[in-house]
């Protein structure tokens, strides 16, 4: 799993290097906008997938521990809810950054 994540990050970095090697002109604003949308989509998808895996692993571990020790169910449930909220907030932060990238007026920053 770690090698897949490393390969994914490597390919994202390799494909994003070409953004900085281009000449700046009016057409670059459109290209930069399209690249920001594509990069934001990839990041949001990766964050959603990673969040879903983390939530499923946390839920699986919590249910297993409650099954082993039913007396500790209340404390495990409380910690689980806090952990799930923190995991979900990371995905919401990525969504917020994507929305910021989407609403930036790229034509103002090309000269």
N, C-alpha and C positions, 0 to 999 in steps of 0.2 A: 504494500500500500504506500509506503514511503517513497519508493522509487517512482510510482505513478505520479505522486504529487510533485516530486522533484522534476520529472520530465515535463509535466504540465507547466510549472513555473518557468522552466528553461525555455520552452517554446513560446510562452507569452513574452518573455524578455527578448528573445531573438526577433520575434515579429514586431515588437514595439521599438526596436533600435532604429529601424528605417524611418520612423517619424522625425527623428532629430537630424537626419542627414539631408533633408529636403530644403530647397530654396523657399524663401518666404515670398509669397505673392497673394493676390486676391483669391485664387483658386485653392490655396492651402487652407483657407478658412473652412471651405466645404469639406475638404479631406480631413482636416483636424476634427471637425464636428462628427463626421462619419466614424473616424477611428475612436473618438471618445465614446460614441454610442456602442460600438462593437466591444471595446475594452470594458465598458461598464456592464454590458450584458454578460460577458465572460466572468467578470468578478462577482456579479450578483448570482449567477448560476453556481459558481464554485462555492460561494458563501452559503447558499441555500442547501447545497448537497452536503457540505461539511457540517452545517448546523443540524441537518436531519440525521446524519450518522451519529453525531455527538449526543443528540437527544435520545436516539434509540438505544445507544449504549448506556446512557445514564438511567433510562427507564428500565432496561433489562437488569442492570446491576441492583437498582433499588427494589424491584420486584423479587429478585433472587434473595436479597438480604431480608426483606420482609417475610419471605417464605421460611427462611432459616430461623428468624427471631421475631415472631409476631408481636412480642411485647414492645419492641423498639419501632413499631410502625409509625407512630406519631412523629417521632424525631426524624426518621428517615424521610417521611413524606414532606416535612417542612424544608429539609435541606434539598430535596429533589425539586420542589417548586421554585426555590430560589435559584438553583442551578439551571433549571430550564428557562427561567426568565432571563438570566444572564446570557445564556447561549442564544436565545432568540434576539436579544438586544444587539448582539454582534451583527446578525443578518440585517436588522433594521438600520444600523449604522452604515452598512454597505449600500443599502437602498438610498439613504440620505445623500451619500457621496455621489451615487449615480444620478440622482435628481439634480444635484448641484452641477455636475458635468453636463447634463442635458440642457439646463437653462442658461449656461454661460453663453454670451454673445461672442463667438469665436472670431468674428470679423474685426473686432476691436484690438485683438492681440497679435495680428499677423505682421505688423510693420515695425 
